């Protein structure tokens, strides 16, 4: 499953990235929201347990040239 973050405008009208995105747990089908941290690199990979069913998911975050992030996951 994959999701893209969207740019949004802050209070000053400047464009900035969303600080969170979501993926669908491959085990239970729940939509899981995860925080984004662009300072961790443009290609990230980590394992996170689903907060609903506790199954581990391998999460992938890839930042695009325009600054948006693509988040995907697969059951571990």
N, C-alpha and C positions, 0 to 999 in steps of 0.2 A: 504494500500500500504506500501511497505517496501523497504528499501535500506540499503546496507552495506557500511561502509567506508573502504578504503584500506590503508594499510601502504604504505608509500613512503619514499624515501631517501632524506635527506636534502643535502645541499651543501657539507657537510663534509662526506657524505656517510653513516651517521647514519640513522637508521630506526626511523620514527616517524609517529604519526597519522595525518591524514588529519584534518584540522581545520573546515571542513564543510561537510555536507551531504545534501541529498535532499529527498523529499517525493512528492507524487502526491496529489494535492488538490482533495478531494472527491466531491467537488461541481462543479468545472470548468475543472478539468483534467490537469491543468498546473503543470509542474515540479517546485517545490519550493525549493530553496537552503536555508539551515539554518546553522548558526554557531554552532559548537560543543564546549562544555565546560566540560571536564572530571572532573574538580574540583567541579562541582555541584553534583557529586555522580554517582554511576554506574547505577542507575535506575532513570530516570527523566521523568516527565510528566508535560506538560503545555499547555495552550491554546494560539493559535496564529492566527490572522486574515490573510487570504490569501491576499497577496499584489496585486493580479490580480482582484479577484471578491469580496473581503472583507468578505467572509464567514468564520466563526470561525472553526478552526481545532484543535482537541486535538492531540498533538504531544507526542510520546513516544520515548525515547532514552535509549537504554540498551547497556552497554559496555560488551563485551565478555571477556573471560579469556585471549585471545591473544591480547587484547587492541583495537580490532576493535569495531565499534559501529553499532548497528542495529537501524534504525530510521523508525518508522511507524506512521501512522496518521489515524484519522477517523473524519468525520464531527461531529461537536458538536451539 
